[in-house]
């Protein structure tokens, strides 16, 4: 009963008052993802052309990239530069087509060790929320179904608190999963049916390990992950401890909601909303079935156009001849996303701290350009830092204090200033490098 009231009465009223058109966008996406291959390609091409024309006319950063003689928008796209996080940080001020004060600021978690900032209009933000709802629906989630969600918001805004209430979401901070809190939530979940578990892959894994340790195994209708790599042992632990199917989604804070699982083991790519390039080291397209750099263009962003944005991942698009004959959608298929090996820092008492536990602290220290946490023993870590000029011993002492407040037990933290932090074999920076096997403590 409540889900129907939420969808047909409460949400339409909120759309009317708040604006943003959430439900309208959700209906639009539900139609578009069911188009034929030819219709999807034509729609994507049309939106790509409109995106490039708008950016070229309205963004100071893109104004120099006039359209060549070719009428093909894909050929025109190749004339634009590849934009990475460092360039975005240095020249991002030149990209907006309107005042940033009129938009919503989006700051990436910095899980790659380098943060980025972009801006979305209200309508664009609601589009990303509609995409997420669509994906959750693919997994079997129903609006208004009780949901346990892990996230990074220390202070939930008024809007998010209202959203949590309306969508019946029990929100848990993913920074530090204390066993007492998780046990209370697991016991609460045991008494309920039709409940969803959603959040960061590493976060849900930690919750599943606590459940296994204490022999508490609530059944979740589905588990939905995002934010970091869903390793096979993460998926196995979550699935087995909660008797559920795990659905992986792939997106970024910068509004790039690119793919999700539905009926296949692989991810459908959101072709109507993005243009995806998989490139080699020299910027050339790689054939489907081969690994390359993920470069994506947002086809609905107008306030802060993101064209040829390199996320830092490697991925493989499935060969067309390998597509399953029976599949729900005609969208392109991402065969595999090769993310960096996001690991977990463990403390002597056995607590687990995921990557976002640390990025939530380092984001308040702009005097640090990049960092990496190395753990070779459970008693402590070494924090490698590439400092800015403003870095000082006092700042380092304050940072250490904040980290120890997070950890809340004896833990050795050593700082090492470096000039360079090497990327992983995938080419993406790794924020945590641990040699401690998961599940091990002192």
C-alpha positions in Angstrom: 0.0 0.0 0.0 2.7 2.5 1.0 4.8 2.1 -2.1 1.7 3.0 -4.2 1.0 6.1 -2.1 4.7 7.1 -2.4 4.9 6.7 -6.1 1.5 8.1 -7.1 0.8 10.8 -4.5 3.9 11.8 -2.4 6.5 11.9 -5.2 4.4 13.8 -7.7 3.7 16.4 -5.0 7.4 16.7 -4.2 8.2 17.0 -7.9 5.6 19.8 -8.1 7.1 21.7 -5.1 10.8 20.9 -5.5 11.1 20.7 -9.3 13.7 18.6 -11.0 11.2 16.2 -12.6 12.4 13.0 -10.9 9.5 10.9 -11.9 9.3 12.2 -15.4 13.0 11.4 -15.9 12.5 8.0 -14.5 9.7 7.3 -17.0 11.8 8.7 -19.8 14.7 6.4 -19.0 12.5 3.4 -18.6 11.3 3.9 -22.2 14.6 4.7 -23.7 16.5 1.7 -22.4 14.0 -0.5 -24.2 14.7 1.0 -27.6 16.2 -1.1 -30.4 19.9 -1.1 -31.2 19.4 1.3 -34.1 17.1 3.6 -32.2 19.6 3.7 -29.3 22.5 4.6 -31.6 20.5 7.3 -33.4 19.4 8.8 -30.1 23.0 8.8 -28.7 24.4 10.4 -31.9 21.8 13.1 -31.8 22.5 14.0 -28.2 26.2 13.9 -28.7 25.9 16.4 -31.5 23.7 18.7 -29.4 26.2 18.4 -26.4 29.2 19.3 -28.5 27.4 22.3 -30.2 26.2 23.6 -26.8 29.6 23.3 -25.2 31.4 24.9 -28.1 29.1 27.9 -28.0 28.7 28.4 -24.3 31.8 27.1 -22.4 35.0 29.2 -22.3 37.0 26.0 -22.2 35.5 24.5 -25.3 34.9 27.5 -27.4 38.0 27.0 -29.5 36.9 23.6 -30.7 35.0 24.6 -33.8 33.2 22.0 -35.8 35.3 20.6 -38.7 34.0 20.1 -42.2 32.8 16.6 -41.3 29.2 16.4 -40.3 29.8 13.3 -38.2 29.6 14.2 -34.4 31.8 11.3 -33.5 34.6 12.6 -35.7 34.1 16.1 -34.1 34.3 14.5 -30.6 37.8 13.2 -31.4 39.0 16.8 -31.9 38.3 17.6 -28.2 41.0 17.0 -25.7 40.9 14.2 -23.1 40.1 15.7 -19.8 41.6 14.0 -16.7 41.2 14.8 -13.0 44.3 16.9 -12.8 43.3 19.1 -15.8 39.8 19.4 -14.3 41.4 20.6 -11.0 43.6 23.1 -12.8 41.2 24.5 -15.4 37.8 23.5 -14.2 36.9 27.1 -13.6 36.8 27.6 -17.4 34.2 24.9 -18.1 30.9 26.1 -16.6 28.3 27.7 -18.9 26.5 29.5 -16.1 27.3 30.7 -12.6 28.4 27.9 -10.3 26.4 29.6 -7.6 23.2 28.5 -9.4 24.3 24.8 -9.4 25.0 22.0 -7.0 28.7 21.4 -6.1 29.8 17.7 -6.5 33.1 16.7 -5.0 34.5 13.2 -5.8 35.4 11.1 -2.8 39.1 11.2 -3.9 39.3 7.4 -3.7 41.9 7.6 -6.5 44.0 10.0 -4.3 43.1 13.0 -6.5 39.8 14.9 -5.9 37.7 16.5 -8.6 35.0 19.1 -8.4 32.1 19.6 -10.9 28.7 21.2 -10.8 25.3 20.0 -11.7 22.0 21.8 -12.2 19.0 20.6 -10.2 17.6 18.9 -13.3 20.9 17.1 -13.9 21.1 16.0 -10.3 17.6 14.6 -10.5 18.6 12.7 -13.7 21.4 10.9 -11.8 18.9 10.0 -9.1 16.4 8.7 -11.7 19.2 6.6 -13.1 20.0 5.1 -9.7 16.3 4.3 -9.1 16.1 2.7 -12.5 19.1 0.5 -11.7 17.7 -0.4 -8.3 14.5 -1.4 -10.0 16.5 -3.7 -12.3 17.7 -5.5 -9.2 14.2 -5.9 -7.9 13.9 -3.0 -5.5 10.5 -1.4 -5.0 10.0 2.2 -4.0 9.1 2.4 -0.3 10.7 -1.0 0.4 12.8 -0.8 3.6 16.4 -0.3 2.7 19.7 -0.3 4.6 22.1 2.1 2.8 25.7 2.9 3.5 27.1 6.3 2.5 29.5 9.2 3.2 27.3 12.0 4.4 28.3 13.0 7.9 25.6 15.6 8.0 22.5 14.5 6.1 20.8 17.6 4.5 17.2 18.3 5.2 16.4 17.1 1.7 18.3 13.8 2.2 16.7 13.2 5.6 13.2 13.7 4.1 14.3 11.3 1.3 15.4 8.7 3.9 12.1 8.9 5.6 9.9 8.7 2.5 11.9 5.9 0.9 12.2 4.1 4.3 16.0 4.1 4.2 18.1 3.3 7.3 21.4 5.2 6.6 24.8 4.1 7.9 28.0 6.0 7.6 30.5 3.9 5.6 33.5 5.6 7.2 33.8 3.2 10.2 31.6 0.2 10.7 31.5 -0.5 14.4 30.5 -4.0 15.2 27.9 -2.9 17.9 26.1 -0.7 15.4 26.2 -3.3 12.6 25.0 -6.0 14.9 22.0 -3.9 15.9 21.1 -3.3 12.3 21.5 -6.9 11.4 19.2 -8.0 14.2 16.7 -5.3 13.1 16.9 -6.7 9.5 16.3 -10.3 10.7 12.8 -9.4 11.8 11.8 -8.0 8.4 11.0 -9.2 4.9 11.4 -7.5 1.6 14.4 -5.4 2.6 17.2 -4.1 0.4 20.9 -3.7 1.2 22.8 -1.1 -0.8 26.1 0.8 -0.6 29.8 0.7 -1.2 31.0 -2.8 -2.2 33.8 -2.8 0.4 31.3 -1.5 3.0 28.7 -4.3 2.3 31.6 -6.8 2.4 32.6 -5.7 5.9 29.0 -5.9 7.1 28.8 -9.5 5.7 31.9 -10.4 7.5 30.5 -9.2 10.8 27.3 -11.2 10.1 29.4 -14.3 9.5 31.5 -13.8 12.6 28.4 -13.5 14.8 26.2 -16.0 13.0 23.5 -13.5 12.1 22.2 -14.0 8.6 19.2 -11.8 7.7 17.8 -12.4 4.2 17.9 -9.4 1.9 15.7 -9.2 -1.2 18.7 -7.9 -3.1 22.1 -6.3 -2.5 23.2 -3.4 -4.7 26.8 -2.1 -4.8 28.6 1.0 -6.1 31.6 3.2 -5.3 34.4 0.8 -5.4 35.4 -2.5 -7.0 33.1 -5.5 -6.3 35.8 -8.2 -5.9 34.7 -11.8 -6.3 35.3 -12.6 -2.6 33.2 -9.5 -1.7 30.3 -10.8 -3.9 30.6 -14.3 -2.5 30.6 -13.2 1.1 27.6 -10.8 0.7 25.6 -13.4 -1.3 26.3 -16.3 1.0 25.8 -14.5 4.3 22.6 -12.8 3.3 21.1 -15.4 0.9 20.8 -12.8 -1.8 21.9 -11.9 -5.3 24.4 -9.0 -5.6 24.0 -6.4 -8.3 26.9 -4.3 -9.3 26.6 -0.7 -10.6 29.3 1.5 -12.1 29.3 5.3 -11.9 31.2 8.3 -10.5 30.4 11.3 -8.3 30.8 13.5 -11.4 27.4 12.4 -12.6 28.7 9.6 -14.8 26.2 6.8 -14.0 27.4 4.4 -16.7 26.4 0.9 -16.2 24.6 -1.7 -14.1 23.7 -5.4 -13.9 20.2 -6.5 -14.7 19.6 -10.0 -16.2 23.2 -10.6 -17.2 26.4 -11.2 -15.2 27.8 -8.1 -17.1 26.8 -4.5 -17.0 24.5 -2.7 -19.5 26.0 0.6 -20.6 23.6 3.7 -20.4 23.9 4.6 -24.1 21.2 7.2 -24.2 23.0 9.4 -21.7 26.7 8.9 -22.3 29.2 8.3 -25.1 31.9 5.9 -24.0 35.4 5.5 -25.5 37.7 2.7 -24.6 41.2 4.0 -25.7 44.8 2.7 -25.7 47.7 4.6 -24.2 48.0 6.8 -27.4 44.3 7.7 -27.3 43.2 5.4 -30.1 40.0 3.3 -29.9 40.6 -0.3 -29.0 38.5 -3.1 -30.4 35.7 -4.6 -28.4 37.0 -7.4 -26.3 40.3 -5.6 -25.5 41.1 -3.6 -22.4 41.5 0.2 -22.6 41.2 3.5 -20.8 37.6 4.6 -19.9 36.8 8.0 -21.4 33.2 9.2 -21.2 31.2 12.2 -22.4 28.1 13.2 -20.5 25.2 13.8 -23.0 22.8 15.6 -20.6 25.2 17.9 -18.7 24.8 21.5 -19.8 25.8 23.6 -16.7 29.2 22.0 -16.5 29.8 20.0 -19.7 32.1 17.0 -19.3 33.5 15.9 -22.7 36.0 13.1 -23.1 36.5 12.8 -19.3 39.0 10.1 -18.3 37.9 8.5 -15.1 41.0 6.5 -14.4 39.6 3.0 -14.9 40.3 0.4 -17.5 37.4 -1.5 -19.0 36.5 -4.0 -21.7 33.5 -3.8 -23.9 32.1 -7.1 -24.9 32.5 -8.2 -28.6 29.2 -8.0 -30.5 29.4 -11.7 -31.5 29.6 -12.7 -27.8 26.4 -10.9 -26.8 23.9 -13.3 -25.3 21.0 -14.1 -27.7 18.5 -13.7 -24.9 18.9 -10.5 -23.0 16.4 -8.0 -21.6 17.9 -4.9 -23.3 19.7 -3.9 -26.5 22.1 -1.6 -24.7 25.9 -2.2 -25.2 27.5 -4.5 -22.7 30.5 -3.7 -20.5 32.2 -7.0 -20.2 34.5 -6.0 -17.3 35.6 -2.9 -15.4 39.1 -3.1 -14.1 39.2 -0.9 -11.1 42.1 -0.3 -8.8 42.5 -2.8 -6.0 40.7 -0.8 -3.3 41.6 -2.5 -0.1 40.7 -2.3 3.6 42.9 -1.0 6.5 42.6 -3.3 9.6 43.3 -2.3 13.2 44.7 -4.5 16.0 41.2 -5.0 17.5 39.9 -6.3 14.2 38.0 -3.2 12.9 37.9 -2.5 9.2 38.3 0.9 7.6 37.4 1.3 4.0 39.0 3.7 1.6 36.3 6.3 2.1 37.0 6.4 5.8 40.2 8.2 4.9 39.1 10.3 1.9 36.4 11.8 4.2 39.2 13.2 6.3 41.8 14.1 3.7 39.2 16.2 1.7 39.5 18.8 4.4 43.3 19.1 3.8 43.8 20.9 0.5 47.5 21.3 1.4 47.9 17.6 0.4 47.9 17.1 -3.4 47.8 13.3 -3.2 48.2 10.5 -0.7 48.5 6.8 -0.3 48.1 4.6 2.7 50.4 1.5 3.0 49.7 -1.2 5.5 52.2 -4.1 6.1 51.2 -4.8 9.7 48.0 -4.5 11.7 49.7 -2.2 14.2 49.9 0.8 11.9 50.3 2.3 8.5 52.6 4.6 6.5 50.9 7.5 4.9 52.7 8.8 1.8 52.0 12.4 1.0 52.7 14.7 -1.9 52.5 18.1 -0.2 51.6 21.5 -1.5 53.7 24.5 -0.4 51.3 25.3 2.5 52.0 21.9 4.2 53.4 22.2 7.7 54.3 20.2 10.8 51.3 21.7 12.5 49.0 20.5 9.7 50.5 17.1 9.8 49.9 16.9 13.6 46.3 17.9 13.1 45.9 15.3 10.4 47.3 12.6 12.6 45.0 13.7 15.4 42.0 13.4 13.1 43.0 9.9 11.9 43.5 8.7 15.4 40.1 10.1 16.4 38.7 8.0 13.5 40.6 4.8 14.6 40.0 5.2 18.3 42.6 2.7 19.5 46.4 2.6 19.7 47.6 2.7 16.1 50.9 3.8 14.6 50.7 6.4 11.8 53.9 7.4 10.0 54.1 10.1 7.5 56.4 10.1 4.5 56.7 13.1 2.1 57.3 11.9 -1.5 57.5 13.5 -4.9 55.6 10.8 -6.8 53.0 8.1 -6.0 53.1 5.4 -8.7 49.9 4.1 -10.1 48.8 0.5 -10.0 49.3 -1.9 -13.0 45.8 -0.7 -14.2 47.2 2.8 -14.5 45.0 4.2 -11.8 46.2 5.6 -8.5 45.7 3.4 -5.5 44.8 5.0 -2.2 45.3 2.0 0.0 48.0 -0.6 -0.5 47.7 -3.4 2.0 49.5 -6.7 2.3 47.3 -7.9 5.2 44.9 -10.6 4.0 41.3 -9.7 4.4 39.9 -11.1 7.7 43.3 -11.0 9.5 43.8 -9.1 12.7 46.3 -9.2 15.5 
